[in-house]
Amino acid sequence: MNTDQLKGKWNQIKGDFKQKYADVTDNDIAYAEGKFDEMLGKIQEKTGKTVEEIKEEISNW
């Protein structure tokens, strides 16, 4: 799965989430996205893998 596919999936999830939980703001979602990016960075630092490799592993779970 490439980055564009992951972004597309994330956009679908965001849309579904916002429909289900209308009180959640775009700022809340942006914060969550930032935390996900932070997590990817920490995993990359500790494993030495590329972000693409880590995202591929995540998508295979």
Steps between C-alpha positions, in 0.01 A plus 500: 500500500646835402471835674212619281299190586567550872391863475184394319419245770570756771266749333225237491552420867496870591175551311332202667628608840378858457155373398479273805645752746388842383654674803851407388661796325752518219750621760445181700566291191807705406638439849446125457674510160795676659522237772493225235786670314688527830448129564628414152810711566570321827457158341727604214764623742496179703478252211697676227221423252361753256162659562370316191614165646328577830177607327510180294530294818210689656280447195578127507378463859 
